[in-house]
Amino acid sequence: MARQETSENPGRLKQIALTYKMTKRADSKVGLVVAAVGIVTFGVLLAIGFAIGHPVYLGILGFLLAFLAMAIVFGRRAERAAFGQMEGQPGAAAAVLENVGRGWSVTPAVAMNRNQDVVHRAVGKAGVVLVGEGNPNRLKSLLASEKKRMARIVVDVPVHDVIVGDGEGQVPLKKLRTTLLKLPRVLPGAQVTTVNDRLRAMGDLMSNMPIPKGPMPKGMRMPRGGKMR
């Protein structure tokens, strides 16, 4: 048990260090802000402790609360920095969808056109959510086509469509996860599995096309006709 804990701690510390380095590249003040939050929190609780005659108790409580506050602030700034680096990158929405949480089944790139506008699919208790990345005008027809294709497979299942972006009617990348989690849950777990199985049996871009995983090589042309199936 002791050996296992010893081997896990360096891994966690290394992960925290890597997260800090990544965050600092995008947010140079993260260290100062987190330290300031900790010092202020501890100082306020310690001062209250001296005022009421219990500096030891309030000092211990202040230390614990300071650590918690620092962790929360660091986590939020790290998340913001990560979204800032991902924003505008191909596949960013798919990466966010993969981390939405339990109860969601995600299939990246169920549809794509030659301009590399992409539609991803997420299936959960809220129904089916189609998430588009790319040019909003081109994505509208791509999403409509995917909805029409799905209509032959799933019936009486809510289908939502989302376009990732900062324009009017679009969902910013950092709010994509929250948007999905706020959708009303209307399907039981068993039906979610059935719907997902039917859609997977229908096939998608990645399973039907011999496309290498990862970024598309430069100079590679998409087939004429727009959409890939």
C-alpha positions as CSV (number, residue, x, y, z in Angstrom):
1,M,0.0,0.0,0.0
2,A,2.8,2.4,0.9
3,R,4.6,1.7,-2.3
4,Q,1.5,2.3,-4.3
5,E,0.8,5.7,-2.6
6,T,4.4,6.7,-3.2
7,S,4.2,5.9,-6.9
8,E,0.9,7.7,-7.3
9,N,2.0,10.9,-5.5
10,P,4.8,11.8,-7.9
11,G,2.4,11.2,-10.8
12,R,-0.1,13.6,-9.4
13,L,2.5,16.2,-8.6
14,K,3.9,15.9,-12.1
15,Q,0.5,16.4,-13.5
16,I,-0.1,19.5,-11.4
17,A,3.3,20.9,-12.5
18,L,2.5,20.3,-16.1
19,T,-0.9,22.0,-15.7
20,Y,0.7,24.9,-14.0
21,K,3.3,25.4,-16.8
22,M,0.6,25.2,-19.5
23,T,-1.6,27.7,-17.6
24,K,1.3,30.1,-17.0
25,R,2.1,30.2,-20.8
26,A,-1.4,31.6,-21.3
27,D,-1.9,33.4,-18.0
28,S,1.4,34.8,-16.7
29,K,-0.2,36.1,-13.5
30,V,-1.7,32.8,-12.4
31,G,1.0,32.2,-9.7
32,L,0.6,35.6,-8.2
33,V,-3.2,35.4,-8.2
34,V,-3.3,32.0,-6.6
35,A,-0.7,33.0,-3.9
36,A,-2.6,36.2,-3.2
37,V,-5.8,34.3,-2.7
38,G,-4.2,31.9,-0.3
39,I,-2.4,34.6,1.8
40,V,-5.5,36.8,2.0
41,T,-7.8,33.9,3.0
42,F,-5.3,32.7,5.7
43,G,-4.7,36.3,6.9
44,V,-8.4,37.1,7.3
45,L,-9.1,33.9,9.3
46,L,-6.0,34.3,11.4
47,A,-7.0,37.9,12.2
48,I,-10.5,36.8,13.2
49,G,-8.8,34.2,15.4
50,F,-6.8,36.8,17.3
51,A,-9.8,39.0,17.6
52,I,-11.9,36.3,19.3
53,G,-9.0,34.8,21.2
54,H,-8.7,31.5,19.3
55,P,-5.7,32.1,16.9
56,V,-4.7,28.5,16.8
57,Y,-8.1,27.1,15.8
58,L,-8.8,29.8,13.3
59,G,-5.2,29.6,12.0
60,I,-5.7,25.9,11.2
61,L,-9.1,26.6,9.6
62,G,-7.6,29.5,7.7
63,F,-4.9,27.2,6.3
64,L,-7.4,24.6,5.1
65,L,-9.7,27.2,3.6
66,A,-6.7,29.0,2.0
67,F,-5.6,25.7,0.3
68,L,-9.2,25.1,-0.9
69,A,-9.5,28.6,-2.3
70,M,-6.2,28.3,-4.1
71,A,-7.2,25.0,-5.6
72,I,-10.5,26.4,-6.9
73,V,-9.0,29.6,-8.3
74,F,-6.1,27.6,-10.0
75,G,-8.6,25.1,-11.4
76,R,-10.7,27.8,-13.0
77,R,-7.8,29.7,-14.4
78,A,-6.3,26.5,-15.8
79,E,-9.6,25.6,-17.4
80,R,-9.9,29.1,-18.9
81,A,-6.3,28.8,-20.3
82,A,-6.9,25.4,-21.8
83,F,-10.1,26.6,-23.6
84,G,-8.2,29.6,-24.8
85,Q,-5.5,27.4,-26.4
86,M,-8.0,25.0,-27.9
87,E,-10.4,27.7,-29.3
88,G,-10.2,27.8,-33.0
89,Q,-8.3,24.6,-33.3
90,P,-9.9,21.8,-35.4
91,G,-11.4,19.1,-33.2
92,A,-11.6,21.3,-30.1
93,A,-15.4,20.7,-29.7
94,A,-14.8,16.9,-30.0
95,A,-12.2,17.1,-27.2
96,V,-14.7,19.0,-25.0
97,L,-17.5,16.5,-25.8
98,E,-15.3,13.6,-24.8
99,N,-15.1,15.1,-21.3
100,V,-18.8,16.0,-20.8
101,G,-19.2,13.2,-18.3
102,R,-20.9,9.9,-17.7
103,G,-24.1,9.2,-19.5
104,W,-23.0,10.7,-22.8
105,S,-21.7,8.7,-25.8
106,V,-19.8,10.8,-28.3
107,T,-19.0,10.0,-31.9
108,P,-16.6,12.6,-33.5
109,A,-16.9,13.6,-37.1
110,V,-20.1,11.9,-38.2
111,A,-20.2,14.4,-41.1
112,M,-17.7,16.6,-42.9
113,N,-17.5,18.6,-46.1
114,R,-14.5,19.4,-48.3
115,N,-14.0,22.7,-46.4
116,Q,-13.4,20.6,-43.2
117,D,-16.5,21.9,-41.5
118,V,-17.3,19.0,-39.1
119,V,-20.4,17.7,-37.2
120,H,-19.9,15.6,-34.0
121,R,-22.7,13.6,-32.3
122,A,-23.4,13.2,-28.6
123,V,-26.2,10.9,-27.4
124,G,-27.5,11.1,-23.8
125,K,-30.6,11.4,-21.7
126,A,-31.3,14.7,-23.4
127,G,-31.5,13.0,-26.7
128,V,-29.2,13.5,-29.7
129,V,-27.0,16.6,-29.9
130,L,-25.3,17.5,-33.1
131,V,-22.3,19.8,-32.6
132,G,-20.9,21.7,-35.6
133,E,-17.4,23.2,-35.9
134,G,-16.5,25.5,-38.8
135,N,-18.3,28.1,-41.0
136,P,-21.8,28.7,-39.6
137,N,-23.4,29.2,-43.0
138,R,-22.0,25.9,-44.4
139,L,-22.7,24.1,-41.1
140,K,-26.5,24.8,-41.4
141,S,-26.8,22.6,-44.5
142,L,-24.5,20.0,-43.1
143,L,-26.5,19.8,-39.8
144,A,-29.8,19.7,-41.8
145,S,-28.5,16.8,-43.9
146,E,-27.4,14.9,-40.9
147,K,-30.8,15.4,-39.2
148,K,-32.5,14.1,-42.3
149,R,-30.2,11.0,-42.4
150,M,-30.9,10.3,-38.7
151,A,-34.7,10.7,-39.1
152,R,-34.8,7.3,-40.8
153,I,-33.2,5.7,-37.7
154,V,-34.5,7.4,-34.6
155,V,-38.1,8.5,-34.1
156,D,-39.6,10.5,-31.2
157,V,-36.1,11.3,-29.9
158,P,-35.2,15.0,-29.3
159,V,-32.5,16.2,-31.7
160,H,-30.6,19.4,-30.7
161,D,-28.1,21.2,-32.9
162,V,-25.3,23.4,-31.7
163,I,-22.8,25.5,-33.6
164,V,-19.6,26.3,-31.7
165,G,-18.4,29.9,-32.0
166,D,-18.7,33.4,-30.6
167,G,-21.3,34.7,-33.0
168,E,-25.0,35.3,-32.4
169,G,-26.9,32.1,-31.7
170,Q,-23.7,30.1,-31.3
171,V,-22.2,28.5,-28.2
172,P,-18.7,29.4,-27.0
173,L,-16.4,26.4,-26.7
174,K,-16.0,27.0,-22.9
175,K,-19.8,26.8,-22.5
176,L,-20.3,23.7,-24.6
177,R,-20.2,21.2,-21.7
178,T,-22.5,23.4,-19.6
179,T,-25.0,23.7,-22.5
180,L,-25.3,20.0,-22.9
181,L,-25.7,19.4,-19.2
182,K,-28.5,21.9,-18.9
183,L,-30.6,20.2,-21.6
184,P,-33.7,18.5,-20.1
185,R,-33.3,14.8,-19.6
186,V,-36.2,13.0,-21.3
187,L,-34.8,9.6,-22.2
188,P,-34.3,6.6,-19.8
189,G,-30.9,5.0,-19.8
190,A,-32.1,1.9,-21.7
191,Q,-33.4,4.0,-24.6
192,V,-30.2,6.0,-24.7
193,T,-28.3,2.8,-25.3
194,T,-30.8,1.7,-28.0
195,V,-30.6,5.0,-29.8
196,N,-26.9,5.1,-29.7
197,D,-26.6,1.5,-31.0
198,R,-28.9,2.3,-33.9
199,L,-27.0,5.4,-34.9
200,R,-23.7,3.6,-34.7
201,A,-25.1,0.8,-36.9
202,M,-26.1,3.5,-39.4
203,G,-22.4,4.3,-39.8
204,D,-20.5,7.5,-39.6
205,L,-17.7,9.2,-41.3
206,M,-14.8,7.6,-39.4
207,S,-16.1,4.1,-39.9
208,N,-17.1,4.3,-43.5
209,M,-14.2,6.4,-44.9
210,P,-10.5,5.4,-45.0
211,I,-9.4,8.6,-43.3
212,P,-6.3,8.6,-41.1
213,K,-6.8,9.6,-37.5
214,G,-5.5,13.0,-36.4
215,P,-5.2,16.2,-38.4
216,M,-5.8,16.0,-42.1
217,P,-2.6,16.2,-44.1
218,K,-1.9,19.5,-45.9
219,G,-2.8,19.5,-49.5
220,M,-5.2,16.6,-49.2
221,R,-8.4,17.3,-51.2
222,M,-11.9,16.2,-50.2
223,P,-14.0,14.4,-52.8
224,R,-16.2,16.6,-54.9
225,G,-19.8,16.7,-53.9
226,G,-19.3,18.4,-50.6
227,K,-20.3,15.9,-47.9
228,M,-18.5,12.8,-46.9
229,R,-20.5,9.8,-45.9
